[in-house]
Amino acid sequence: RNGPSPSEVELPLLQLLHIWLVQEILSFLDALSLARCEAAWSSFLAAADASQAWSRVLAHDFPGAERSGSDDPGGAMGGSRARYAERVRAAGGVPGRRPRPEVAPASKG
């Protein structure tokens, strides 16, 4: 027999968390942080898809936005995530966030 048995393989600490706990953690994030978490780890992407995280972010950043369509937990850009992206494009950016400068500021040195 080669290598450690499955019970001896060390898992990443985050992988030991229950899905409901990961979903709760993700519910506190803003859109940029949520998107970064999804890109960083596929388990965060799955947890966000299975939760209301994007619906909450959509309601927070675009309070007047009507709820159209239904969440599509199976799609990589489905449901509330896609509606959020559409709202950001239509608004020209995330409300309340300063636009990034086109050019880096001049050096002071």
Backbone hydrogen bonds, N-H to C=O, Kabsch-Sander energy under -0.5 kcal/mol:
donor,donor_aa,acceptor,acceptor_aa,energy
8,E,5,S,-2.1
9,V,5,S,-0.7
9,V,6,P,-0.7
15,Q,12,P,-0.9
16,L,12,P,-0.6
16,L,13,L,-1.4
17,L,14,L,-1.2
21,L,18,H,-0.7
22,V,18,H,-1.9
23,Q,19,I,-2.6
24,E,20,W,-1.8
25,I,21,L,-2.3
26,L,22,V,-2.6
27,S,23,Q,-1.4
28,F,25,I,-1.5
29,L,26,L,-1.6
34,L,30,D,-2.6
35,A,31,A,-2.6
36,R,32,L,-2.2
37,C,33,S,-2.3
38,E,34,L,-2.3
39,A,35,A,-2.1
40,A,36,R,-1.8
41,W,37,C,-1.8
44,F,41,W,-0.9
45,L,41,W,-1.6
46,A,42,S,-2.4
47,A,43,S,-2.2
48,A,44,F,-2.7
49,D,45,L,-2.3
50,A,46,A,-1.9
51,S,48,A,-0.8
56,R,52,Q,-2.4
57,V,53,A,-2.2
58,L,54,W,-2.6
59,A,55,S,-2.3
60,H,56,R,-2.1
61,D,57,V,-2.9
62,F,58,L,-2.3
65,A,62,F,-2.0
68,S,66,E,-1.0
75,G,72,D,-1.4
78,G,75,G,-1.0
81,R,78,G,-1.1
82,A,78,G,-0.7
83,R,79,G,-2.1
84,Y,80,S,-2.6
85,A,81,R,-2.2
86,E,82,A,-2.3
87,R,83,R,-2.3
88,V,84,Y,-2.5
89,R,85,A,-2.2
90,A,86,E,-2.5
91,A,87,R,-2.3
92,G,88,V,-0.9
92,G,89,R,-0.6
93,G,88,V,-2.1
97,R,94,V,-1.8
